[in-house]
Amino acid sequence: MNRLEKHVEKVLEQMQSSDDEREDIREELLNHLEEAKQRYISEGMPEKQAEKQALDEFGQPDNTGRQMQEAIYPYQRGLLYAIGIGTILFGVIFYLNTTFFLHEPIPVWLAIQLFTGGTVTLAAINISFVGRYFYVMNVVLLGNVIWNGINMTMMELRPQWQAIFFGVYLLILVGLGLIAVIRNSYYSSGPTEIKQQKRGLVLISYIVNLLFGLAVTGVSLFSLWALLAFSEVKADVLLTVVPIIIWLITYKFQMGYIPKKPLVSIATGLGFSVLSLVLPYTILGLI
C-alpha cells in the first residue's frame, strides 16, 4: 500500500458507508490524488515531492474524513454521541438519586443502562466499522430505544418533580433514538440513487414500518409485565419477547425491500408484524 492509498484509508476511517459506496469513494479519492501528483510532476517536481505536495493540498486525513462524513451523513455521528452519552448520564444521575435519596440502589439496572449507552457511544467512535452495517446499527439503536422506553414506565413510582424531569429526559432520548433509526435506515438504501419523486414515499415507508415495530414491542412488553405480575407460570416468559426478535429479523428484509417497492413494503411490514405476534401466542395457547 503506497502513501496515497494509506492516506485515503485514514480518510475512510472517519466515514460511515456501505462496502460498495466505500469502494467508490476510495477510487474517487485515489484518482483525485493521483491527478494532483501527476500535475506537479508535469510541472517539474520530483515524484516524492509531487506526492507530498498532493497530500498536503488534500489536507489532513482525519479532518477530511470528518468533513466528508458530515457532507454525506449530516449530524449522524453527533446524534449517536448525544444518544449514547445522554443514556449514560441518565443512568448515573438516576442511580445516584435512587441510592442516596430513596436508598434503593439497583446495580443490575445501572449495568444494563451503561451497556446500552456505551454500545451507541462506541458505534459513534467506530462509525467507519459499525456504520457500514446499517442493520446492526439499527439493532443497537432500537435496543437503546426499547430500554429507555421501559425506563419511562418506572417514572410513575417517583415523586412528581422527579417523574417530570426524568420522564422528559427519557422522552428526548427515545425521540432522538427513533430519529437516528429512521435516518440510518434511509441512508442504508442509498438516497442518492432513489428517484426524487420516490424519496418522500420511501421515508414514509421506513417510518410506518418502524411504527409497526414499536407496536409489536409495546404488546410484547405489556404481555411480559402481565405474565410476571399475574401468572404463576413463569416458563413461558421468553415467548413474550419472541415477537420482538421475529420483527427485528424481518425488519432486515424490509430495509432492503423498502427502497424498491415502498407501498408493498408497508403491506408486508404489517403482515410480518401480525405474524410475529400471532405465532408465539398461538404456540403459547397450544402448550
C-alpha positions as CSV (number, residue, x, y, z in Angstrom):
1,M,0.0,0.0,0.0
2,N,1.6,3.3,-1.1
3,R,1.3,6.7,0.7
4,L,-1.7,7.8,-1.3
5,E,-3.6,4.6,-0.5
6,K,-2.7,4.9,3.2
7,H,-3.9,8.5,3.2
8,V,-7.2,7.5,1.7
9,E,-7.7,4.7,4.2
10,K,-7.2,7.1,7.0
11,V,-9.9,9.3,5.5
12,L,-12.3,6.3,5.2
13,E,-11.7,5.5,8.9
14,Q,-13.8,8.6,9.7
15,M,-16.7,7.7,7.5
16,Q,-19.9,5.6,7.6
17,S,-20.7,3.9,4.3
18,S,-21.6,0.6,2.8
19,D,-18.9,-1.5,1.2
20,D,-19.9,-0.6,-2.4
21,E,-20.1,3.1,-1.5
22,R,-16.8,2.9,0.3
23,E,-15.1,1.4,-2.8
24,D,-16.5,4.2,-5.0
25,I,-15.2,6.9,-2.6
26,R,-11.8,5.2,-2.3
27,E,-11.5,5.1,-6.1
28,E,-12.6,8.7,-6.5
29,L,-10.2,10.0,-3.8
30,L,-7.3,8.0,-5.2
31,N,-7.9,9.3,-8.7
32,H,-8.0,12.9,-7.3
33,L,-4.7,12.5,-5.5
34,E,-3.1,10.7,-8.5
35,E,-4.2,13.5,-10.8
36,A,-2.8,16.2,-8.4
37,K,0.5,14.2,-8.2
38,Q,0.9,13.9,-12.0
39,R,0.1,17.6,-12.4
40,Y,3.0,18.5,-10.0
41,I,5.3,16.0,-11.8
42,S,4.5,17.7,-15.1
43,E,5.5,21.0,-13.6
44,G,8.9,19.6,-12.9
45,M,8.7,18.3,-9.4
46,P,10.4,15.0,-8.4
47,E,7.9,12.2,-7.8
48,K,8.2,12.1,-4.0
49,Q,7.9,15.8,-3.7
50,A,4.9,15.8,-6.0
51,E,3.3,13.1,-3.9
52,K,3.9,15.1,-0.7
53,Q,2.5,18.3,-2.3
54,A,-0.6,16.5,-3.4
55,L,-1.2,15.1,0.1
56,D,-0.6,18.5,1.7
57,E,-3.0,20.1,-0.7
58,F,-5.6,17.4,0.0
59,G,-5.5,18.1,3.8
60,Q,-5.2,16.1,7.0
61,P,-7.0,12.7,6.5
62,D,-8.9,12.9,9.9
63,N,-10.3,16.4,9.1
64,T,-11.1,15.5,5.5
65,G,-12.8,12.3,6.6
66,R,-14.9,14.1,9.2
67,Q,-15.9,16.7,6.7
68,M,-16.9,14.1,4.1
69,Q,-18.9,12.2,6.8
70,E,-20.8,15.3,7.7
71,A,-21.4,16.1,4.0
72,I,-22.8,12.6,3.2
73,Y,-24.4,11.7,6.5
74,P,-25.0,15.1,8.3
75,Y,-25.2,15.0,12.1
76,Q,-25.1,11.2,12.1
77,R,-22.1,10.9,14.4
78,G,-23.1,13.8,16.6
79,L,-26.6,12.2,17.0
80,L,-25.1,8.9,18.1
81,Y,-22.9,10.6,20.6
82,A,-25.9,12.6,22.0
83,I,-27.9,9.4,22.5
84,G,-25.1,7.3,23.9
85,I,-23.7,9.9,26.3
86,G,-27.2,11.0,27.2
87,T,-28.1,7.4,28.2
88,I,-25.0,7.0,30.3
89,L,-25.6,10.3,32.1
90,F,-29.2,9.4,32.8
91,G,-28.0,6.1,34.3
92,V,-25.5,7.8,36.6
93,I,-27.9,10.6,37.7
94,F,-30.9,8.2,38.2
95,Y,-28.8,5.7,40.1
96,L,-27.3,8.3,42.4
97,N,-30.8,9.6,43.1
98,T,-32.2,6.2,43.9
99,T,-29.1,5.4,46.1
100,F,-28.7,8.5,48.2
101,F,-32.3,9.8,48.3
102,L,-34.5,6.7,48.1
103,H,-31.9,4.2,49.3
104,E,-32.9,1.7,46.6
105,P,-29.7,1.0,44.6
106,I,-30.1,-1.4,41.6
107,P,-26.7,-2.3,40.3
108,V,-28.0,-4.6,37.6
109,W,-30.2,-1.8,36.2
110,L,-27.2,0.5,36.1
111,A,-25.1,-2.1,34.3
112,I,-27.7,-2.5,31.6
113,Q,-28.1,1.3,31.3
114,L,-24.4,1.8,30.9
115,F,-24.2,-1.1,28.4
116,T,-27.0,0.3,26.2
117,G,-25.5,3.8,26.3
118,G,-22.0,2.5,25.8
119,T,-22.8,0.5,22.7
120,V,-24.3,3.5,21.0
121,T,-21.3,5.7,22.0
122,L,-18.8,3.0,20.8
123,A,-20.8,2.9,17.5
124,A,-20.2,6.7,17.1
125,I,-16.5,6.3,17.9
126,N,-16.1,3.4,15.4
127,I,-18.5,4.6,12.8
128,S,-16.3,3.6,9.9
129,F,-16.7,-0.1,11.0
130,V,-20.1,-0.3,12.7
131,G,-21.7,2.3,10.5
132,R,-21.3,0.3,7.3
133,Y,-23.6,-2.4,8.8
134,F,-26.8,-0.4,8.8
135,Y,-28.9,-3.2,10.2
136,V,-26.6,-3.8,13.1
137,M,-26.6,0.0,13.8
138,N,-30.4,-0.1,13.9
139,V,-30.5,-3.1,16.3
140,V,-28.2,-1.2,18.6
141,L,-30.3,1.9,18.4
142,L,-33.6,0.0,18.8
143,G,-32.2,-1.8,21.8
144,N,-31.5,1.6,23.4
145,V,-34.9,2.9,22.5
146,I,-36.7,-0.1,24.0
147,W,-34.7,0.0,27.2
148,N,-35.3,3.8,27.7
149,G,-39.0,3.1,26.9
150,I,-39.0,0.6,29.7
151,N,-37.4,3.1,32.0
152,M,-40.2,5.6,31.3
153,T,-42.7,3.1,32.8
154,M,-40.7,3.3,36.1
155,M,-41.2,7.0,36.4
156,E,-44.8,6.8,37.8
157,L,-43.3,5.4,41.0
158,R,-41.1,8.5,41.5
159,P,-42.0,11.8,43.3
160,Q,-43.8,14.2,40.9
161,W,-40.9,16.5,40.2
162,Q,-38.6,13.6,39.6
163,A,-41.2,11.9,37.4
164,I,-41.4,15.0,35.2
165,F,-37.7,15.6,35.0
166,F,-36.7,12.1,34.3
167,G,-39.7,11.4,32.1
168,V,-38.9,14.4,29.8
169,Y,-35.3,13.4,29.7
170,L,-36.2,9.8,28.6
171,L,-38.7,11.1,26.1
172,I,-36.0,13.2,24.4
173,L,-33.6,10.1,24.3
174,V,-36.4,7.9,22.8
175,G,-37.2,10.6,20.3
176,L,-33.6,11.0,19.3
177,G,-33.2,7.2,19.0
178,L,-36.2,6.9,16.7
179,I,-34.9,9.8,14.5
180,A,-31.5,8.0,14.3
181,V,-33.1,4.7,13.3
182,I,-35.2,6.4,10.5
183,R,-32.1,8.4,9.2
184,N,-29.9,5.3,9.3
185,S,-32.5,3.2,7.5
186,Y,-32.9,5.9,4.9
187,Y,-29.1,6.1,4.4
188,S,-28.9,2.3,4.0
189,S,-30.9,2.5,0.8
190,G,-28.6,4.9,-0.9
191,P,-30.9,8.0,-1.1
192,T,-28.8,9.5,-3.9
193,E,-29.9,6.5,-6.1
194,I,-33.6,6.9,-5.3
195,K,-35.6,8.9,-7.7
196,Q,-36.6,12.3,-6.4
197,Q,-40.4,11.6,-6.6
198,K,-39.9,8.4,-4.5
199,R,-37.8,9.8,-1.7
200,G,-40.8,11.0,0.4
201,L,-42.6,7.7,-0.1
202,V,-39.5,5.7,0.9
203,L,-39.1,7.8,4.1
204,I,-42.8,7.3,5.0
205,S,-42.5,3.6,4.4
206,Y,-39.5,3.5,6.8
207,I,-41.5,5.4,9.4
208,V,-44.6,3.2,9.1
209,N,-42.6,0.0,9.3
210,L,-40.8,1.4,12.4
211,L,-44.2,2.2,14.0
212,F,-45.2,-1.5,13.4
213,G,-42.1,-2.5,15.3
214,L,-42.9,-0.2,18.2
215,A,-46.5,-1.6,18.3
216,V,-45.0,-5.2,18.4
217,T,-42.6,-4.1,21.1
218,G,-45.3,-2.5,23.2
219,V,-47.6,-5.5,23.0
220,S,-44.8,-7.9,23.9
221,L,-43.5,-5.8,26.9
222,F,-47.1,-5.5,28.2
223,S,-47.6,-9.2,27.9
224,L,-44.3,-9.8,29.7
225,W,-45.3,-7.5,32.5
226,A,-48.8,-9.1,32.8
227,L,-47.3,-12.6,32.9
228,L,-44.8,-11.8,35.5
229,A,-47.4,-9.9,37.6
230,F,-50.4,-12.2,37.4
231,S,-49.4,-15.6,36.2
232,E,-47.8,-18.4,38.2
233,V,-46.4,-20.0,35.1
234,K,-43.0,-18.4,34.5
235,A,-41.7,-20.9,32.0
236,D,-43.5,-19.1,29.1
237,V,-41.9,-15.7,29.8
238,L,-39.4,-16.0,26.9
239,L,-42.2,-16.5,24.4
240,T,-43.5,-13.0,25.2
241,V,-40.3,-11.4,23.7
242,V,-40.2,-13.7,20.7
243,P,-42.4,-11.2,18.7
244,I,-39.6,-8.6,19.1
245,I,-37.0,-11.0,17.8
246,I,-39.1,-12.0,14.9
247,W,-39.8,-8.4,13.9
248,L,-36.1,-7.5,14.1
249,I,-35.2,-10.4,11.8
250,T,-37.9,-9.5,9.3
251,Y,-37.0,-5.8,9.5
252,K,-33.6,-6.6,8.0
253,F,-35.5,-7.9,5.0
254,Q,-37.7,-4.7,5.0
255,M,-34.6,-2.4,5.0
256,G,-33.6,-3.9,1.6
257,Y,-37.1,-4.1,0.2
258,I,-38.5,-0.6,1.1
259,P,-36.4,1.4,-1.5
260,K,-37.6,-0.9,-4.3
261,K,-41.3,-1.1,-3.5
262,P,-42.2,1.3,-0.6
263,L,-46.0,0.8,-0.8
264,V,-45.8,-3.0,-1.0
265,S,-43.3,-3.0,1.9
266,I,-45.9,-1.3,4.2
267,A,-48.3,-4.2,3.5
268,T,-45.6,-6.8,4.0
269,G,-44.4,-5.0,7.1
270,L,-47.9,-5.2,8.6
271,G,-48.1,-8.8,7.7
272,F,-44.7,-9.6,9.4
273,S,-45.8,-7.6,12.5
274,V,-49.1,-9.5,12.8
275,L,-47.2,-12.8,12.2
276,S,-44.6,-12.0,14.9
277,L,-47.4,-11.5,17.4
278,V,-49.7,-14.4,16.4
279,L,-47.1,-17.1,16.0
280,P,-45.7,-17.2,19.6
281,Y,-49.1,-16.6,21.2
282,T,-50.6,-19.4,19.2
283,I,-47.7,-21.7,20.4
284,L,-48.4,-20.4,23.9
285,G,-52.1,-21.3,23.6
286,L,-51.2,-24.8,22.4
287,I,-48.9,-25.5,25.3
